[in-house]
Amino acid sequence: MKIGFIGLGKMGFNMVQRLMNNGHEVVVWNKDIDPIKEAEKKGAIPATSIQDLVNKLPGKKIIWLMVPSGKPVDENLDALLALLQIDDIVIDGGNSYWKETQQRGIKAKQKGIDFVDCGTSGGVWGLQNGYCLMYGGEKSAVDYAEPLFKALAPEHGYVYCGPSGTGHLVKMVHNGIEYGMMQSLAEGFEIMEKSPYNIDIAKVADAWQYGSVVRSWLLELAVKSFKKDPKLEKLEGYVQDSGEGRWTVQTAMDFDVPAHVITASLFNRFQSRQTDSFAMKVLAALRNQFGGHAVKTKD
């Protein structure tokens, strides 16, 4: 199958390679020209513009978008809708908000074009291990694109979730769960690190990978980190969020679901970015006022 691919970030670039490794032809375009040159060295067909990319695709066209959520998706989709023909397919493989995806699906359908939302998980390890794919859209469109999903995913690693928006909703929930799992591991390891015992956390985490009910890929990645830097002294405790956690919490509120763990894990990421929190200063001041507790002051 010959497809177009827009967006050659770390993940997109690796996805292009995996598609080509499985026998697909890929025409690539990216705002920055350097990744296009690198992809060409790997065997991709370079395009000089979105128009050029569309022109290099035969018959029924499939274009995969791997760009940041929000405005970049809308800009690329609008450009494609002006160039594509009825029954062509656009796949958004990024982390878009599912409600926005629903609206994009309606807009594309008005032009007779199928818009497929595909939540993609696998990160920088996807080229080697494959990507878990969660996708939604018209069944006829996703069935036509299935060879791509099969090439990108490991065996049994792709799933049709339902109509437009469901793929991104499922991926959003996936990432919300991931937030909670990561927070739980982080807190557990800190309890051991703060204990009066000299526990080899890397060895403990490694042992948990064999037979333990908490064994997981996240735990495997933790082991790699501990073996490289046992006390994580080279890292700053600053954790960014992609937006998926926020969307999960908002959706939980919309659906009246009490998502305590996911919400707390999201707020902990916010707290990690505060080196000198005003809220903590207020707590210290209040505690001092009503209880006379000592307050640390800056010189």
N, C-alpha and C positions, 0 to 999 in steps of 0.2 A: 504494500500500500504506500502511496506517495502523499505526504501531508505537509502542511505549512506549520511552522512553529514560531511564535512570537514571544520573546522574553528569554534571554540567555544568562540569567543569574546563576548562582552556584547550583541550584536545584534544576532549573530549566536546562542548563548546559549538560548536566549528567543524564537527564531524561532523554535528550536528543541522542546522546551516545548509546543509551540502552535500546532505544528504538532502532537505531542503525545496526546495533549488534544482533538484533533479531530480524534483520532483513528488510526493514522499511527504509524508504527514501524520505529524507527530510529537507525541506526548503526552509531556511532560517532567516529571521530578521530581528534586529535589536537596535535600540536607539544609539548605543555605543558600538562603534564598528569593530573594536578589538575582539570581542567575543565571537563575532561573525567570522573573522579571520581564523580564530582558533578552532571553531566548529568546522570550518572548511577543511582544515588540516586533518580533521578526524573523518572526513568523508561527507559532510553536509553540503548542500547546495546553497550558496549565498544569494541573498536578495538585496537589492539596493533600496527598496521601499516596500510598503505594504502592497502597493499596486503591483510591483514587480513580483512579489511573493505570490499573489493571487494568479498572475499571468503564467507563472511557472507550474501551476497545478492543473492536472487534466480532469475533464468530466466533473463528476460529483466531488466537490471539494470539502476537505476537513482542515480547519485551522485550529490549532491548540494555543490558547493564551496562557502564559505563565508570567503574569505581571502583578505588581502590588494591587491590593484591593482598592476600591473606590474609583477615583477619577481616571487612573490609568486603564482600568477595565472598560469604563464607559468610552474613553477616547478611542481605544482600539476597536471596540465593538462598533461604534458609529462609523469608523472608517471602513470596516469590513462590510457592514450592512449596505453601504453605498456601492460596493464592488461585487458582492456575491450574487448568486442566482438562486431561484427557488429550489428548496430541498438540500442546499448546501448546509454544512454543520460547523458551528463554532463551539469549542469546548473551553470553558473557563476552569483551569486546573489549579488556580490559586485559592487563597483563603478569603473568599468573599462572604459578606453577610447574606444569609439565606433570603431575607426579605427583599434585598436589592436584586438578588438573583431572580426571584420571581418576576419582578418588574422588567428585567432585561429579557427574560424569556418571552414575556408578552410582546415587547417591542420587536424582538426578532421574528416572532410568529406572524406579526402583521406584515412582514416582508416576505413571508413564506420560507424563512430560514429557521433551522432547528438550533436552539441554544441548550447545550448540555453543561450542567455543573458537576465538576468532578473534584471532590475533596481528595487531596494527595498527601499521604504521610510516608515518611521514610528519610527525610533530611539528606544529609551528605552521604549517608550509607546506602541510599537507594540504588545507585548505579550497580553496586556489588550485590545487594540483597534483594532488590526489587522494591516497588512502592505499593503500599496498601491503598487501594482506590475505592472511593465511595461516590457513586454518581447518580444523577437524576436527570430526567428529561423525557421526551417522547420515546416510547419503547422501540419504535422502528429506527430512530436515529442512534440510540445506544447500541442496538444490535448490529447496525452497520459498522460502528466504530469499535466493536468488541476486539478485533485483532490488535488494536493499539493497546487496549486495557490488558489483554493477555500478554503482550510483549513487555509492558512496563511492570506488571505485578508478578510476585512469586505465585506458585500454584495455589489456588483457592484464595488469593489475596485481593480479589476485586468483587464488588457487590453492587447490584442495581437496587437503589433505595426507593424509587418511585418517581412521581412527576417533578417538574422543575422546582428547584429549591431544596429538595430532600437531600441531595448529595452534600451540599454545603451545610445544611442543618446537622446531618450526621457527623460530618467532619468537625463542626464547631463543638458538638457534645464530646467527641473524641478528645479534642484539645482541652476542654474543660476538665474531663476526667484526668488527663495527663497532668494538669496543674495540681490537682489534689494528690495524685500519686507521688509527684516530685516533692511536694511539701511534706508529706508524711515521711518519706525517706530522709529528707533533710533534717526534720525534727528528731527522728530516731537516732540518726548518727550523731547529732549534737548532744543528746543525752549521754551516749557512750563516751563522747569526747570530753564531757564535763565531769565524768565520774571520777572517783578517787583511784581508779585502776588504770594501768597503762595498757589499754586494750588496743590490739592491732586491728584497726577498723577495716583495713583492706582485706585481711585474712578472714575476718568475720563475714564481710560482704561477699567475698568469694565463696565461702562455705555455704552461704544462703542460696547460692545458685544451684545447689545439688539437693533436690528433694524438698526444699523449703516451700511453703505455700506463698511466700512473697518473691520467689524467683521471677525475674523479668528482664527484658532488655534494658530498661532504665537502671536496674540494679547492676547489670553488666557494665554499663557506661560509668556508673559510680565507681566500680572496682578499677576500671581503667584510670579514672581521675585520681583515686587514692594511691595507686601504685606509682603514678607519675609525680605526685606531690602530696604525701601522706597527710599533712596538716593544711593543705590548700592555701599555703602562705603566699603563693604567687597570684592568687585571685582576689579581686575586690568583690564584696558581697552586694553587688548591684545587679538586679534581675529585671530585664525588659519584658514586656508582654506584647504579643503580636496583635492583640485585639480580640482574638477568639474567646479568651476567658471572659472579657467584658460582655461580649455578645451572649455567651452561655448564661451568665448571671442575669442579664436583662431578659432573655427568653424564659428562664426559669420563673422570673417574676411575672412575665406575661401569662405563663401557663399555671401560675399558682403552685409552683413546685419549690419546697423548702430545700434549696441546694446549699446547705451549711458549709460543707467542706470546700467545695469549689469556690464559694464566695470568700471564705477566709483565706484560701490560698492566693486568690487574686489580690486581696488587700495586703497580704504579706509582701507581694512583689512591689506594691506601691511603697510600703514601709522601707524596703531595702534601698530605696533611692533617696531617703532622707538621712543626711548625715547629722543634722542638728534639728530635730523635729520641734516645731512650735507647740504641737499638741503635747509632746512629752514634757516640755517646759511648763505648760499650764498644769499638767498633772502634778509635777514636782512642787509648784507654787501652792496649789490647793492643799496638797498633803501637808506641807509645812504650816499653812495657815490654821487648819483645824486640829492638827495633831502635834505641831511643834517639831516635826521631823527635820533632820538635817537636810540642807540643800547645797549641792555643789555649785559653786559660782566660778566664772571665768576671771582670771587675773586682770 
